[in-house]
Amino acid sequence: MALFLRDLFIVAVATTALAAASVGPARAQQATTHSHDAASPHKLTLNHGRKWATDEPLRAGMERIRDLVEPQLGAAHADKLTPEQYKALADGIETEVGGIVANCKLEPKADAMLHLVIADLGDGTDTMKGKNTQLRPALGLVKVTQALNQYGRHFAHPGFKRIRDLH
């Protein structure tokens, strides 16, 4: 099992790099649907060394996504989640992302950074739903978890807990 998890992590890192290099038109459209006309950054960064400001709808939505994801990680690592369970989890995440986007009140540069996280969440949920047939749904869950942790590293969200070791 340790070998499987190490391999899963290696594939997740490679998948992240490939996804970053080749964002498809549908994902690009989703990421720009809620635009404040800020220049689209290509890399998640801090705001001059500080975390980006957040608002209550964003913080609440990201907490709910984290609360959906973290309890499923053990079952995913044990290869016990069914395709239907991955799809249901992805649907829940997408519902929360929709609420975040609909209620976004961030300044344009913070909003642009948030959309990089949202794009990663979308890539992850697509994989969880089986839309990327070359990747297992578990790798989509890894991508979502990485996106949540990136959010926590780059956005001011008091009390947001990083999801511990992915393996």
C-alpha positions, -999 to 999 in steps of 0.1 A, spaced: 0 0 0 29 24 8 42 19 -28 7 26 -42 4 59 -22 39 70 -32 31 63 -68 -2 81 -65 16 111 -51 42 110 -80 14 108 -106 -5 136 -88 26 159 -91 30 150 -127 -7 155 -134 -5 189 -117 24 199 -139 6 187 -171 -27 204 -161 -9 236 -155 7 234 -189 -24 226 -208 -56 242 -194 -83 233 -218 -107 258 -233 -136 246 -211 -116 251 -179 -102 284 -191 -138 295 -198 -149 284 -163 -120 302 -147 -128 335 -165 -165 334 -163 -164 355 -131 -138 380 -141 -131 415 -129 -110 422 -160 -77 416 -141 -48 403 -161 -50 365 -158 -20 353 -138 -5 319 -146 10 312 -111 -5 314 -77 15 340 -57 13 360 -25 3 396 -24 37 413 -20 46 386 6 13 386 23 -18 364 19 -47 377 -2 -78 391 15 -109 370 17 -145 376 25 -170 356 44 -187 338 15 -153 326 2 -142 314 37 -174 296 44 -174 279 9 -138 268 13 -145 254 48 -174 234 34 -153 220 6 -126 210 31 -153 194 52 -165 174 22 -130 163 12 -111 155 43 -134 127 57 -131 109 23 -94 107 21 -89 76 42 -115 57 21 -99 70 -11 -64 59 0 -78 25 9 -93 23 -26 -128 20 -11 -147 49 -28 -169 39 -57 -172 59 -89 -206 70 -77 -191 83 -44 -164 102 -63 -191 117 -85 -212 127 -55 -182 143 -38 -173 162 -70 -209 174 -73 -208 187 -37 -175 205 -44 -188 220 -76 -219 233 -58 -197 250 -32 -175 265 -59 -206 278 -77 -216 296 -45 -182 310 -40 -181 324 -76 -216 338 -74 -209 357 -41 -173 368 -49 -165 402 -36 -127 402 -38 -106 429 -52 -96 421 -88 -60 408 -82 -72 386 -53 -101 374 -75 -76 365 -103 -55 344 -78 -87 327 -65 -96 316 -100 -63 297 -102 -75 277 -72 -109 273 -87 -94 260 -119 -75 233 -100 -107 224 -81 -125 221 -114 -97 199 -129 -99 177 -98 -136 173 -99 -135 166 -136 -111 137 -129 -132 125 -100 -162 123 -124 -142 103 -149 -140 130 -175 -103 124 -179 -103 87 -186 -65 85 -184 -65 93 -147 -81 75 -118 -107 94 -97 -84 93 -67 -60 115 -85 -87 141 -89 -92 140 -51 -55 145 -47 -57 176 -70 -86 190 -50 -67 185 -18 -37 202 -32 -59 231 -43 -73 235 -8 -38 235 7 -27 261 -19 -57 282 -9 -47 280 27 -11 291 19 -21 320 -3 -53 334 12 -60 350 46 -84 326 62 -80 325 100 -83 290 113 -82 273 79 -66 239 85 -42 224 60 -51 189 50 -22 168 63 0 144 44 -17 133 12 -5 98 17 
